[in-house]
Amino acid sequence: MQRLTRDHKIYVLDPDNSPAITIDSGEELMVETWDAFEGIRDPKALDEKQLKGPAIGPIYVNGAEPGDALRVDFISVTPRADEGAAHMVSPGRGFLEQEFTNAYPTVMTIEDGNVVLPSGIRLPLNPSMGLVATTPTYPQLTASDSGPYGGDIDIKELVEGSTLYLPVFVEGGLLAMGDCHAVVGDGAVGGTGAECAADSHIRVTVEKGMGIECPQAMTPDYFVVLYYGEELGPAMKGAVRSMVDFLVREKGMEPYDAYTLLSMAGDVRMSRTFRPISPVKMMLDRRALEQLG
């Protein structure tokens, strides 16, 4: 099995980037990722590039062409416990950026399946990959934004055992990933999660002609569609509309029946802190989805 080391870090998704590694459809590989701060814990030592967080890649997948999708199966996501985890309140970030204006790092240990805060509070590990993206046809920062290509999506449900589908826009897909969270809450209200380095075992498969317009995920508990926008309200509406369209198109439901089901078995949530483009997820309980055949 090939291994993609974290020496291959990038800060821009660019169709002109040379592949860090080439794989065949259906191939498994190990991917090493940095935490969002590249191991630096002193906010004064972080430069603007590191504050944006690196991705690892790109991964060229043989046979992937525009109009296809890449299926990324997360077989395992393992934080590097010896490197611990960190949260960073940074000026200008977070929900209450006008109140919490100072840089404030919190360094945590990872012990016995928990993230341990300096106060002694223990939070159960729930590792999820925050940044997963194919490369769009134009240069795009790896972090801070999101779009139809994925990006800094921060779906905390994207744990091991999950599958993510991403549209392909350029030959080979040029997949990149990073920004693992040992644990994170919806919205990451203080600006980040418990950022950690990780080793992830993934499988990448080309889904020919899948033609999806936005990322989709199947997690252990939910089917998720991701939408995005500059304004949170329209982004949420777009996420709901995308899920209704999926249920009508793929499951044969009547539109009003799909809309009704989502009111009872669905959740629409903000994935992360406000940014110029905010990702929103519409989640449908798999126990309902699986009854639709």
C-alpha positions as CSV (number, residue, x, y, z in Angstrom):
1,M,0.0,0.0,0.0
2,Q,1.4,3.4,-1.0
3,R,1.9,6.1,1.7
4,L,1.6,9.8,1.1
5,T,3.7,11.6,3.6
6,R,3.0,15.0,5.0
7,D,6.0,16.4,3.3
8,H,3.7,17.0,0.3
9,K,1.8,19.9,1.8
10,I,0.0,22.5,-0.3
11,Y,-1.9,25.7,0.5
12,V,-3.6,26.2,-2.9
13,L,-5.7,23.8,-4.9
14,D,-4.4,24.5,-8.4
15,P,-5.1,22.6,-11.6
16,D,-1.4,23.2,-12.5
17,N,-0.1,21.5,-9.4
18,S,1.9,18.4,-10.1
19,P,0.6,15.2,-8.5
20,A,2.3,14.1,-5.3
21,I,1.2,10.6,-5.9
22,T,-0.7,8.6,-8.6
23,I,-3.1,5.8,-7.8
24,D,-5.6,3.6,-9.6
25,S,-9.3,3.6,-9.0
26,G,-10.2,1.5,-6.0
27,E,-6.7,1.7,-4.6
28,E,-6.1,2.1,-0.8
29,L,-3.4,4.3,0.6
30,M,-2.2,5.9,3.8
31,V,-2.2,9.7,4.1
32,E,-0.3,11.6,6.7
33,T,-1.7,15.0,7.6
34,W,-0.5,18.0,9.7
35,D,-2.7,19.7,12.3
36,A,-4.0,23.1,11.2
37,F,-1.0,24.8,12.8
38,E,1.7,22.5,11.6
39,G,2.7,21.6,15.1
40,I,3.3,25.2,16.2
41,R,1.6,26.2,19.5
42,D,2.8,29.8,20.0
43,P,0.4,32.1,18.1
44,K,3.3,34.7,17.6
45,A,5.2,32.1,15.7
46,L,2.4,31.4,13.2
47,D,2.6,33.1,9.9
48,E,-0.4,33.9,7.7
49,K,0.1,30.8,5.6
50,Q,0.2,28.4,8.5
51,L,-3.0,30.0,9.9
52,K,-4.7,28.9,6.7
53,G,-3.7,25.3,7.3
54,P,-2.1,22.9,4.8
55,A,-3.6,20.1,2.8
56,I,-1.6,17.0,1.7
57,G,-1.6,16.1,-2.0
58,P,-2.6,16.3,-4.7
59,I,-3.6,12.7,-5.4
60,Y,-4.0,11.9,-9.1
61,V,-6.5,9.1,-9.7
62,N,-6.2,7.3,-13.0
63,G,-9.4,7.5,-15.1
64,A,-11.0,10.4,-13.2
65,E,-12.5,13.0,-15.6
66,P,-14.8,16.0,-15.3
67,G,-18.4,14.8,-14.7
68,D,-17.2,11.8,-12.6
69,A,-17.0,11.8,-8.8
70,L,-14.3,10.5,-6.5
71,R,-15.6,8.2,-3.7
72,V,-13.3,8.5,-0.7
73,D,-13.8,5.8,1.9
74,F,-12.3,6.6,5.3
75,I,-11.2,3.2,6.6
76,S,-9.5,4.6,9.6
77,V,-8.6,8.1,10.9
78,T,-6.0,7.9,13.7
79,P,-4.7,11.0,15.5
80,R,-1.0,11.1,16.3
81,A,-1.4,11.0,20.1
82,D,2.3,11.8,20.7
83,E,1.8,15.2,19.0
84,G,-1.4,16.1,21.1
85,A,-4.0,18.6,19.9
86,A,-4.5,22.4,20.0
87,H,-7.3,24.9,19.8
88,M,-6.6,28.5,18.9
89,V,-8.7,31.6,19.4
90,S,-7.4,33.9,16.8
91,P,-8.1,37.7,16.3
92,G,-10.9,38.1,13.7
93,R,-12.2,34.6,13.8
94,G,-15.0,32.8,15.6
95,F,-18.6,33.7,16.3
96,L,-17.7,36.4,18.9
97,E,-14.7,37.8,17.1
98,Q,-15.5,41.4,18.4
99,E,-15.4,40.2,22.0
100,F,-12.6,37.7,22.0
101,T,-9.9,39.7,20.3
102,N,-6.7,38.1,21.7
103,A,-4.8,35.1,20.5
104,Y,-5.5,32.3,23.0
105,P,-4.0,28.9,22.5
106,T,-5.1,25.8,24.4
107,V,-2.8,22.8,24.2
108,M,-4.3,19.4,24.9
109,T,-3.0,15.9,25.3
110,I,-4.6,12.7,23.8
111,E,-4.9,9.9,26.4
112,D,-6.8,6.7,26.5
113,G,-9.3,7.7,23.8
114,N,-9.8,11.2,25.1
115,V,-8.7,14.7,24.5
116,V,-7.7,16.1,27.8
117,L,-7.9,19.9,28.4
118,P,-5.6,21.7,30.8
119,S,-8.6,21.9,33.2
120,G,-8.7,18.1,33.3
121,I,-12.0,18.0,31.3
122,R,-11.9,14.8,29.1
123,L,-13.7,14.8,25.7
124,P,-14.1,11.4,23.9
125,L,-12.1,11.3,20.7
126,N,-14.2,11.6,17.5
127,P,-11.6,12.1,14.8
128,S,-12.9,13.6,11.6
129,M,-11.2,15.0,8.5
130,G,-12.0,18.7,8.2
131,L,-10.6,19.5,4.7
132,V,-11.2,17.2,1.8
133,A,-11.3,18.5,-1.8
134,T,-10.9,17.8,-5.4
135,T,-9.3,20.6,-7.4
136,P,-11.5,23.1,-9.2
137,T,-10.6,24.6,-12.6
138,Y,-9.2,27.7,-10.9
139,P,-6.7,28.2,-8.0
140,Q,-8.4,28.1,-4.6
141,L,-7.0,28.2,-1.1
142,T,-7.0,24.8,0.6
143,A,-8.6,26.2,3.8
144,S,-11.0,29.0,4.7
145,D,-13.4,28.4,1.9
146,S,-15.6,25.7,0.4
147,G,-17.6,25.0,-2.7
148,P,-18.7,22.3,-5.0
149,Y,-15.2,20.8,-4.9
150,G,-15.5,20.3,-1.1
151,G,-12.7,22.2,0.7
152,D,-12.7,23.3,4.4
153,I,-16.0,21.5,5.1
154,D,-15.5,20.5,8.8
155,I,-18.2,17.8,8.8
156,K,-17.7,16.3,12.3
157,E,-19.6,13.2,11.2
158,L,-16.9,12.4,8.6
159,V,-15.3,9.8,10.8
160,E,-13.9,6.4,10.0
161,G,-16.5,4.2,8.3
162,S,-17.7,7.2,6.3
163,T,-17.8,7.7,2.6
164,L,-17.5,11.1,0.9
165,Y,-18.3,11.8,-2.8
166,L,-16.7,14.8,-4.5
167,P,-17.3,16.1,-8.0
168,V,-14.3,15.9,-10.4
169,F,-13.5,19.0,-12.3
170,V,-10.0,18.3,-13.7
171,E,-8.3,15.2,-15.1
172,G,-7.2,12.9,-12.3
173,G,-9.4,14.7,-9.7
174,L,-6.3,16.0,-7.9
175,L,-7.6,15.1,-4.4
176,A,-6.2,16.7,-1.3
177,M,-7.0,16.4,2.4
178,G,-5.9,17.6,5.8
179,D,-7.1,19.5,9.0
180,C,-8.1,16.5,11.1
181,H,-10.0,17.3,14.3
182,A,-9.6,15.1,17.3
183,V,-13.0,16.5,18.3
184,V,-15.0,19.5,17.1
185,G,-18.5,20.9,17.6
186,D,-20.8,22.1,14.9
187,G,-19.8,25.6,13.9
188,A,-16.4,25.4,15.7
189,V,-17.6,28.6,17.4
190,G,-14.2,29.6,18.8
191,G,-12.6,29.3,15.4
192,T,-11.1,25.8,15.4
193,G,-11.6,22.3,16.8
194,A,-9.1,20.3,18.6
195,E,-6.6,20.3,15.7
196,C,-4.4,17.2,15.4
197,A,-2.0,15.5,13.1
198,A,-3.3,12.1,11.8
199,D,-2.6,9.0,9.8
200,S,-5.6,8.0,7.6
201,H,-6.2,4.9,5.7
202,I,-8.4,5.7,2.7
203,R,-9.7,4.1,-0.5
204,V,-10.4,6.2,-3.5
205,T,-12.6,5.1,-6.3
206,V,-13.8,6.8,-9.5
207,E,-17.5,6.8,-9.9
208,K,-17.9,7.3,-13.7
209,G,-20.5,9.8,-14.8
210,M,-22.0,10.3,-11.4
211,G,-22.6,14.0,-12.2
212,I,-23.2,15.3,-8.7
213,E,-23.0,19.1,-8.3
214,C,-22.1,19.2,-4.6
215,P,-20.4,16.9,-2.1
216,Q,-22.3,14.1,-0.6
217,A,-21.4,11.8,2.3
218,M,-22.6,8.6,3.9
219,T,-21.6,8.5,7.5
220,P,-22.4,5.7,10.1
221,D,-25.6,7.6,11.1
222,Y,-26.5,10.0,8.3
223,F,-26.7,10.7,4.6
224,V,-25.4,14.2,4.1
225,V,-25.5,16.8,1.3
226,L,-23.3,19.8,1.5
227,Y,-24.1,23.3,0.2
228,Y,-22.4,26.6,0.6
229,G,-22.9,30.4,0.2
230,E,-21.9,33.9,1.3
231,E,-25.1,34.2,3.4
232,L,-26.1,31.5,5.9
233,G,-29.8,31.6,5.2
234,P,-29.6,31.1,1.4
235,A,-26.9,28.4,2.0
236,M,-29.3,26.5,4.4
237,K,-32.1,26.7,1.9
238,G,-29.8,25.4,-0.8
239,A,-28.8,22.5,1.3
240,V,-32.5,21.6,2.0
241,R,-33.3,22.0,-1.7
242,S,-30.4,19.7,-2.7
243,M,-31.6,17.0,-0.3
244,V,-35.2,17.3,-1.6
245,D,-33.9,17.0,-5.2
246,F,-31.8,13.9,-4.2
247,L,-34.8,12.1,-2.7
248,V,-37.0,12.9,-5.7
249,R,-34.4,12.0,-8.3
250,E,-32.7,9.0,-6.7
251,K,-35.5,7.6,-4.4
252,G,-38.6,8.4,-6.5
253,M,-40.3,10.4,-3.8
254,E,-42.9,13.1,-4.5
255,P,-41.5,16.5,-3.6
256,Y,-44.0,17.3,-0.8
257,D,-43.4,13.9,0.7
258,A,-39.6,14.4,0.6
259,Y,-39.9,17.9,2.1
260,T,-42.2,16.5,4.9
261,L,-39.7,13.6,5.7
262,L,-36.9,16.1,6.1
263,S,-38.9,18.1,8.6
264,M,-39.1,15.0,10.9
265,A,-35.9,13.0,10.2
266,G,-33.5,15.6,8.9
267,D,-31.2,18.3,10.4
268,V,-29.8,21.3,8.7
269,R,-26.7,22.6,10.4
270,M,-23.8,25.0,10.0
271,S,-20.5,23.1,9.7
272,R,-18.0,25.7,10.8
273,T,-17.3,29.3,11.9
274,F,-18.4,32.1,9.6
275,R,-16.1,32.6,6.6
276,P,-16.6,34.3,3.3
277,I,-18.2,31.1,2.1
278,S,-19.9,29.1,4.7
279,P,-20.6,25.3,4.3
280,V,-24.0,24.0,5.4
281,K,-25.0,20.4,5.8
282,M,-28.4,18.8,5.4
283,M,-28.4,15.4,7.2
284,L,-31.0,12.6,6.8
285,D,-31.1,9.8,9.4
286,R,-29.9,6.6,7.7
287,R,-32.7,4.7,9.4
288,A,-35.2,6.7,7.3
289,L,-33.1,6.6,4.1
290,E,-32.7,2.9,4.1
291,Q,-36.5,2.3,4.2
292,L,-36.7,4.1,0.8
293,G,-34.8,1.3,-1.0
